[in-house]
Amino acid sequence: MQTAKGAANGSGEKSPVVDCDSIREQFSKTIEQVYDGVSDGPVLGYGVSGEVHKIIHRINGNYYAVKVLDMTRVKTEAQMQQLRDEIDIMCELDHPNVVRLEEVYETPTRVCLVEELCSGGELFDRLDMQPLYRYSEEQCVKLVRQITTAVAYIHSKGIVHRDLKLENFLFESTASDSPLKIIDFGLSKHMKFDEAEHDTVGTAYTVAPEVIRGEYDAKCDVWGVGVIAYMLLCGDPPFGGCGGPEAPMEIRANILEGRVVFRPEQIWDSVSEDAKDFIRSLLVTDHSLRPTSYECLSLPWLKQSNTDSEDDGEVGDDDNSEVDGREIKYGADRNKNCGEDKSDNNDSNQPTNLKVENERKKWWKVKWFRSKHPA
């Protein structure tokens, strides 16, 4: 079976109306009849479910990336469901900071996901190429805003990524101002607002403490954004786990403790307090006190790049913003997200009052409010 998302011509534009015979001919072809390099093209990387090759369309000459998933490795129904979830999720997504799925080819032995080609390389490698192995704060705020915008977008679709890390962000091109795109939805999952996940998944240096504990929601991605911001500013992870000397149990203990230390001083002394506050607010071990991905976009550090919002494909800064005609599940619906009672009868719900009190403890929200409404 072959399916397609968007254009049949691989250009990202809608094709003109064609007759049924043309459609039938296109969808009866194998991927090798449409693209060169499916099996022997340059290897671009390795995902959770398979390797990625660079391919070229035989007719229009455009380059793409293909992720080839070996179905013989799928042994359980859970693995099959994970594969279905990845494809379903990618078919839903259309955003400047999210890699685009072009086509899906399926045979009894493999599934091939044809995606847009991001030729600029991984954020991880680009960070390693920076002077002193870190970005300037001006560069960093633009990158983190794109990352946060992408995360807020997928959260608005009810999707949690569950494996945010430097390696899962690619630059569209080698240009210095290239857009950044989130990739690899192999561990992603649809989640409902009131639903908790229990699978321990992710990567050692960005995994959230609640994931380690075994009960978490979409805010585990927000923790990942905080870790990435820290790394982009100084070059090292805040809790270890990225090629350092720390043992796995030490990394686990560091994450569960969640103590953020800004060292070495000679690097962090030149970083603004807004940047440090942003990181502190995201790396809170109690995820109920952590901002949502949508709320992160209104924190002072990211607000300073509002002039770039159109280029970043921003979700939106207004509290009443909508995505695809719906409120953002993990952000814009503040009353639901914060546990506040919309009714006037507050005395009838004692637990709600406790949650409201927790809201007042969110120092980052007070700081955000003051910056938005100066005295």
C-alpha positions as CSV (number, residue, x, y, z in Angstrom):
1,M,0.0,0.0,0.0
2,Q,1.2,3.5,-0.8
3,T,-0.3,6.6,0.7
4,A,0.6,10.2,0.3
5,K,0.3,13.4,2.3
6,G,-0.1,16.6,0.2
7,A,1.5,16.7,-3.2
8,A,2.2,13.8,-5.5
9,N,5.0,15.7,-7.2
10,G,7.1,15.9,-4.1
11,S,7.3,19.7,-4.3
12,G,5.1,20.5,-1.3
13,E,2.5,22.0,-3.5
14,K,-0.9,20.6,-4.5
15,S,-0.8,18.9,-7.8
16,P,-3.3,19.9,-10.5
17,V,-6.3,17.7,-11.1
18,V,-5.4,14.5,-12.9
19,D,-7.4,11.7,-14.3
20,C,-8.0,8.5,-12.3
21,D,-5.7,6.4,-14.5
22,S,-2.8,8.7,-13.6
23,I,-3.5,8.4,-9.9
24,R,-3.9,4.6,-10.2
25,E,-0.6,4.4,-12.1
26,Q,1.3,6.4,-9.5
27,F,0.0,4.5,-6.5
28,S,0.8,1.1,-8.1
29,K,4.5,1.8,-8.3
30,T,7.0,0.6,-5.8
31,I,9.2,3.2,-4.0
32,E,12.2,2.1,-6.1
33,Q,10.3,3.0,-9.2
34,V,9.8,6.5,-7.9
35,Y,13.0,7.2,-6.0
36,D,16.7,6.4,-6.4
37,G,18.8,5.5,-3.3
38,V,16.2,3.8,-1.1
39,S,18.6,1.0,-0.1
40,D,22.0,2.3,-1.2
41,G,21.7,6.1,-0.8
42,P,23.9,8.0,1.7
43,V,23.0,7.1,5.3
44,L,21.8,10.3,7.0
45,G,21.2,8.8,10.5
46,Y,19.5,6.1,12.6
47,G,16.1,6.5,14.2
48,V,14.4,4.5,16.9
49,S,12.9,2.2,14.3
50,G,15.3,2.1,11.4
51,E,18.0,3.9,9.4
52,V,17.5,7.0,7.2
53,H,18.8,7.3,3.6
54,K,19.0,10.3,1.3
55,I,17.0,9.6,-1.9
56,I,16.2,11.5,-5.1
57,H,12.9,11.6,-7.0
58,R,13.5,10.0,-10.5
59,I,11.3,12.6,-12.3
60,N,11.7,16.0,-10.6
61,G,15.2,15.5,-9.2
62,N,14.2,16.7,-5.7
63,Y,16.0,15.2,-2.7
64,Y,14.2,13.6,0.2
65,A,15.0,11.5,3.3
66,V,13.5,8.0,3.6
67,K,13.2,6.1,6.9
68,V,13.1,2.4,6.1
69,L,11.5,0.3,8.8
70,D,12.2,-3.4,8.8
71,M,8.9,-5.2,9.5
72,T,10.7,-8.4,10.3
73,R,11.9,-6.8,13.5
74,V,8.4,-6.1,14.6
75,K,7.7,-9.0,16.9
76,T,4.9,-7.8,19.2
77,E,1.6,-6.0,18.9
78,A,3.0,-3.2,21.0
79,Q,5.8,-2.6,18.5
80,M,3.3,-2.6,15.7
81,Q,1.1,-0.1,17.5
82,Q,4.1,2.1,18.1
83,L,4.8,2.1,14.3
84,R,1.2,2.9,13.5
85,D,1.3,5.7,16.1
86,E,4.4,7.2,14.5
87,I,2.8,7.3,11.0
88,D,-0.5,8.6,12.2
89,I,1.2,11.3,14.2
90,M,3.3,12.5,11.3
91,C,0.4,12.5,9.0
92,E,-1.3,15.0,11.4
93,L,1.5,17.5,11.6
94,D,2.1,20.5,9.3
95,H,4.4,23.2,10.8
96,P,7.5,25.1,9.8
97,N,9.5,23.7,12.7
98,V,8.3,20.0,12.3
99,V,9.7,17.7,9.7
100,R,7.1,17.0,7.0
101,L,6.0,13.5,5.9
102,E,5.6,13.3,2.2
103,E,4.6,9.7,1.4
104,V,4.4,6.3,3.0
105,Y,5.2,3.0,1.1
106,E,4.3,-0.3,2.7
107,T,5.1,-3.9,1.8
108,P,4.8,-7.1,3.9
109,T,8.5,-6.7,4.9
110,R,9.0,-3.0,5.3
111,V,7.5,0.5,5.6
112,C,9.2,3.4,4.0
113,L,8.5,7.0,5.3
114,V,9.5,9.6,2.7
115,E,10.2,12.9,4.5
116,E,11.5,16.3,3.6
117,L,15.3,16.4,3.5
118,C,16.9,18.5,6.2
119,S,20.5,19.0,4.9
120,G,21.8,21.2,7.7
121,G,22.6,18.5,10.1
122,E,21.8,17.9,13.8
123,L,21.6,20.6,16.4
124,F,23.9,18.3,18.4
125,D,26.6,18.5,15.7
126,R,26.1,22.2,15.1
127,L,26.6,22.9,18.8
128,D,29.8,21.0,18.7
129,M,31.0,23.3,15.9
130,Q,30.4,26.5,17.8
131,P,33.3,28.6,19.2
132,L,33.9,27.3,22.8
133,Y,31.2,24.6,22.1
134,R,28.3,26.8,22.9
135,Y,25.9,29.3,21.3
136,S,25.7,33.0,22.1
137,E,22.7,33.9,24.1
138,E,21.3,35.9,21.1
139,Q,21.6,32.7,18.9
140,C,20.3,30.5,21.7
141,V,17.0,32.4,22.3
142,K,16.1,32.1,18.6
143,L,16.8,28.4,18.6
144,V,14.9,27.7,21.8
145,R,12.0,29.7,20.7
146,Q,11.7,27.6,17.5
147,I,12.0,24.4,19.7
148,T,9.4,25.6,22.1
149,T,7.0,26.7,19.3
150,A,7.3,23.2,17.7
151,V,6.6,21.5,21.1
152,A,3.6,23.8,21.8
153,Y,2.3,22.9,18.3
154,I,2.4,19.2,18.8
155,H,1.0,19.5,22.3
156,S,-1.9,21.4,20.7
157,K,-2.6,18.3,18.7
158,G,-2.7,16.2,21.9
159,I,0.7,14.7,21.1
160,V,3.7,14.2,23.4
161,H,7.1,13.7,21.8
162,R,8.8,11.9,24.8
163,D,12.3,12.0,23.4
164,L,13.3,15.6,23.0
165,K,17.1,15.9,22.6
166,L,19.7,17.7,20.5
167,E,19.9,14.8,18.1
168,N,16.2,15.1,17.3
169,F,16.4,18.6,15.9
170,L,17.7,19.1,12.4
171,F,18.5,22.3,10.4
172,E,16.6,22.6,7.2
173,S,19.8,23.8,5.4
174,T,23.4,24.7,6.1
175,A,22.6,28.4,6.2
176,S,23.4,30.2,9.5
177,D,19.7,31.3,9.8
178,S,18.2,28.0,8.7
179,P,15.0,27.0,10.4
180,L,15.2,24.2,13.0
181,K,12.8,21.2,12.7
182,I,11.9,18.5,15.2
183,I,12.2,14.9,13.9
184,D,11.8,11.3,15.0
185,F,8.3,10.6,16.4
186,G,9.1,6.9,17.0
187,L,8.4,7.3,20.8
188,S,5.6,9.9,20.4
189,K,2.1,9.2,21.6
190,H,-1.4,10.8,21.6
191,M,-2.4,11.8,25.1
192,K,-5.6,13.1,26.5
193,F,-5.6,16.0,29.0
194,D,-6.5,13.9,32.0
195,E,-4.3,10.9,31.0
196,A,-1.0,9.9,32.6
197,E,1.7,7.8,30.9
198,H,3.7,5.1,32.7
199,D,6.2,3.8,30.1
200,T,9.8,4.7,30.9
201,V,11.1,6.1,27.6
202,G,13.5,8.8,26.5
203,T,17.2,9.6,26.6
204,A,19.4,9.7,29.7
205,Y,20.4,13.4,29.6
206,T,17.0,14.9,28.9
207,V,14.5,12.5,30.6
208,A,12.2,14.2,33.1
209,P,12.1,13.1,36.8
210,E,8.4,12.2,36.5
211,V,9.2,9.8,33.7
212,I,11.8,8.0,35.9
213,R,9.1,7.8,38.6
214,G,6.7,6.3,36.1
215,E,3.8,8.7,35.9
216,Y,3.9,11.7,33.6
217,D,2.1,13.9,31.1
218,A,3.0,16.3,28.3
219,K,5.1,18.5,30.6
220,C,7.9,15.9,30.3
221,D,8.7,17.6,27.0
222,V,8.9,21.0,28.7
223,W,11.7,19.5,31.0
224,G,13.5,18.4,27.8
225,V,13.3,22.0,26.4
226,G,14.9,23.3,29.6
227,V,17.8,20.8,29.4
228,I,18.3,21.7,25.8
229,A,18.4,25.5,26.6
230,Y,20.9,24.9,29.3
231,M,23.1,22.9,27.0
232,L,23.0,25.4,24.2
233,L,24.1,28.2,26.5
234,C,27.0,26.3,28.1
235,G,27.7,23.2,26.1
236,D,27.1,20.7,28.9
237,P,24.0,19.0,30.3
238,P,22.8,20.1,33.7
239,F,22.5,16.6,35.2
240,G,25.1,14.6,33.2
241,G,24.3,11.7,30.9
242,C,25.7,13.0,27.6
243,G,29.1,11.3,27.3
244,G,30.3,12.4,30.7
245,P,31.9,10.3,33.5
246,E,28.6,10.0,35.5
247,A,27.3,6.5,36.2
248,P,23.6,5.8,35.3
249,M,22.5,5.8,38.9
250,E,24.3,9.1,39.5
251,I,22.5,10.7,36.5
252,R,19.2,9.3,37.8
253,A,19.8,10.8,41.3
254,N,20.8,14.2,39.8
255,I,17.6,14.4,37.8
256,L,15.3,13.4,40.6
257,E,17.0,16.0,42.9
258,G,16.7,18.5,40.1
259,R,19.2,21.0,41.6
260,V,20.2,23.4,38.8
261,V,23.8,24.7,39.2
262,F,25.0,27.4,36.7
263,R,28.7,26.4,36.4
264,P,31.3,27.3,35.4
265,E,30.8,30.8,36.6
266,Q,33.0,32.3,33.8
267,I,30.3,31.1,31.3
268,W,27.2,31.8,33.2
269,D,28.2,35.2,34.5
270,S,27.7,36.6,31.0
271,V,24.2,35.0,30.7
272,S,21.2,37.1,31.5
273,E,19.0,36.5,34.5
274,D,16.0,36.0,32.2
275,A,17.7,33.1,30.6
276,K,18.6,31.5,33.9
277,D,15.0,32.1,35.2
278,F,13.7,30.4,32.0
279,I,15.8,27.3,32.7
280,R,14.9,27.3,36.4
281,S,11.2,27.5,35.7
282,L,11.3,24.5,33.3
283,L,13.6,22.3,35.3
284,V,11.2,22.0,38.3
285,T,10.9,18.5,39.6
286,D,7.2,18.9,40.5
287,H,5.7,19.0,37.0
288,S,2.5,20.6,38.4
289,L,4.6,23.7,39.1
290,R,6.2,23.7,35.6
291,P,4.9,25.9,32.8
292,T,3.2,24.4,29.9
293,S,4.9,24.6,26.5
294,Y,2.5,27.3,25.5
295,E,3.1,29.3,28.6
296,C,6.9,29.0,28.0
297,L,6.4,31.2,24.9
298,S,5.3,34.1,27.2
299,L,8.2,33.9,29.6
300,P,10.4,37.0,29.4
301,W,13.5,35.4,27.8
302,L,11.5,34.1,24.8
303,K,9.3,37.2,24.6
304,Q,12.3,39.3,23.5
305,S,12.3,37.5,20.1
306,N,8.7,38.3,19.3
307,T,9.9,40.2,16.2
308,D,10.9,36.9,14.7
309,S,7.5,35.2,15.5
310,E,6.3,35.1,11.9
311,D,9.5,33.5,10.7
312,D,9.4,31.0,13.5
313,G,6.0,29.7,12.6
314,E,4.9,30.8,16.1
315,V,1.9,29.2,17.7
316,G,0.8,32.6,19.1
317,D,1.3,34.7,22.2
318,D,-2.3,35.7,22.9
319,D,-3.9,33.8,25.7
320,N,-6.9,33.0,23.5
321,S,-4.9,31.7,20.5
322,E,-6.3,28.8,18.6
323,V,-4.6,26.1,16.5
324,D,-6.7,24.5,13.8
325,G,-9.8,26.0,15.4
326,R,-9.2,24.5,18.8
327,E,-7.7,25.8,22.0
328,I,-4.3,24.6,22.8
329,K,-4.8,21.6,25.1
330,Y,-1.8,22.1,27.3
331,G,-1.7,25.9,27.5
332,A,-4.4,28.1,26.3
333,D,-7.1,26.4,28.3
334,R,-5.5,27.8,31.5
335,N,-8.5,27.1,33.8
336,K,-8.4,23.4,32.9
337,N,-4.7,23.1,32.9
338,C,-4.2,24.8,36.2
339,G,-7.0,23.0,38.0
340,E,-9.0,26.1,38.5
341,D,-12.8,25.9,38.9
342,K,-14.6,27.8,36.1
343,S,-17.8,27.9,38.2
344,D,-18.5,30.6,40.8
345,N,-19.1,28.1,43.5
346,N,-15.4,27.8,44.7
347,D,-16.4,26.6,48.2
348,S,-17.8,23.4,46.8
349,N,-14.4,22.1,45.8
350,Q,-11.7,22.1,48.4
351,P,-9.0,20.3,46.2
352,T,-9.5,23.0,43.6
353,N,-8.5,25.7,46.2
354,L,-5.3,23.7,46.9
355,K,-4.5,23.7,43.2
356,V,-5.1,27.4,43.0
357,E,-2.7,27.9,45.9
358,N,-0.1,25.9,44.0
359,E,-0.6,28.3,41.1
360,R,0.4,31.2,43.3
361,K,3.6,29.4,44.1
362,K,4.7,29.5,40.5
363,W,7.2,32.3,40.7
364,W,7.8,32.2,37.0
365,K,4.1,33.1,36.4
366,V,4.4,36.1,38.8
367,K,7.5,37.3,36.9
368,W,5.8,36.8,33.6
369,F,2.8,38.8,34.7
370,R,5.0,41.7,36.0
371,S,6.9,41.8,32.7
372,K,3.6,41.9,30.7
373,H,2.0,44.5,33.0
374,P,4.8,46.7,34.3
375,A,3.9,49.1,37.2
